[in-house]
Amino acid sequence: MATPVKHLLAAGTVALAALGLCAAPASAAPEKNHPKAADVVKKAQTKKSSKGKKAAAVAAAGAGAAVAATIDEPEPDITDTKVTDYACELGNAITIYTNEKDDAHIALRWKKRLHRLERVGTTTGALRFENKNYGLIWIGIPAKGILLDSKLNRQLANECKNAEQSKPLVTAGLEEKKG
């Protein structure tokens, strides 16, 4: 009866050592009771160290995102700009400030904060502006606009339309047939 208890205690020590919860070294007692215990401990330590590296990488990426989010960029100057309001689905609203003298940048108001976005060239002709510090991407096409968060890989606002884009489409062909 004492032998199975001894084996259970040794196995428990190996498990605790693998988790790093036991103060005694993992190789001290279990090697005498279980010849394969050393292999189990080595595998557990290898997994723990690789998980630790992965966790450290994730933490570093998260810290980088947190640092980027806390960077206080100066608010863009919106004097002498053209203001365009966009109504988006789910009740979201975006305001874009454009300057005729500087078509390489826009100022975008999203959730009570003003962001400066820089123009990025596209092959499709769509207007694409980015703020890499905050991960914001504004894509404007003739039918609508969309705001993306590249850091979280998700949409922030979709189906954003200004007053011009919200007007119903009327084709010239239909008007001629009616008249």
MOWOVEN-V893451 format. One record per residue. N is the residue number from 1. OMEGA is omega in whole degrees, -180 to 180 (NA if undefined). Layout:
N_OMEGA / N_OMEGA
This chain:
1_-179 / 2_-178 / 3_179 / 4_178 / 5_179 / 6_179 / 7_178 / 8_179 / 9_179 / 10_179 / 11_178 / 12_178 / 13_178 / 14_-180 / 15_179 / 16_179 / 17_179 / 18_178 / 19_180 / 20_-177 / 21_-177 / 22_-179 / 23_-179 / 24_177 / 25_-175 / 26_-176 / 27_-174 / 28_-173 / 29_-170 / 30_-177 / 31_-179 / 32_-175 / 33_-177 / 34_-180 / 35_-179 / 36_-178 / 37_180 / 38_178 / 39_179 / 40_-180 / 41_180 / 42_179 / 43_-180 / 44_179 / 45_178 / 46_178 / 47_-179 / 48_-178 / 49_178 / 50_176 / 51_178 / 52_178 / 53_179 / 54_180 / 55_179 / 56_179 / 57_179 / 58_179 / 59_179 / 60_178 / 61_178 / 62_178 / 63_177 / 64_178 / 65_180 / 66_178 / 67_180 / 68_-179 / 69_-179 / 70_177 / 71_179 / 72_174 / 73_175 / 74_179 / 75_179 / 76_177 / 77_-177 / 78_175 / 79_-179 / 80_179 / 81_175 / 82_-176 / 83_176 / 84_178 / 85_179 / 86_173 / 87_-176 / 88_177 / 89_-179 / 90_175 / 91_179 / 92_179 / 93_179 / 94_174 / 95_180 / 96_179 / 97_179 / 98_180 / 99_-179 / 100_-178 / 101_-177 / 102_180 / 103_179 / 104_-178 / 105_169 / 106_170 / 107_-176 / 108_177 / 109_180 / 110_178 / 111_176 / 112_178 / 113_-180 / 114_-178 / 115_175 / 116_-180 / 117_-178 / 118_-178 / 119_177 / 120_-179 / 121_177 / 122_177 / 123_-176 / 124_-176 / 125_177 / 126_175 / 127_-180 / 128_179 / 129_-177 / 130_168 / 131_-173 / 132_179 / 133_-179 / 134_179 / 135_-179 / 136_176 / 137_176 / 138_177 / 139_180 / 140_174 / 141_-177 / 142_-177 / 143_-176 / 144_174 / 145_179 / 146_178 / 147_-177 / 148_173 / 149_-176 / 150_179 / 151_179 / 152_180 / 153_178 / 154_177 / 155_173 / 156_180 / 157_-179 / 158_-180 / 159_179 / 160_-178 / 161_174 / 162_-177 / 163_180 / 164_-179 / 165_-179 / 166_179 / 167_178 / 168_180 / 169_176 / 170_-180 / 171_-178 / 172_-178 / 173_-179 / 174_-180 / 175_180 / 176_-179 / 177_-180 / 178_-173 / 179_NA
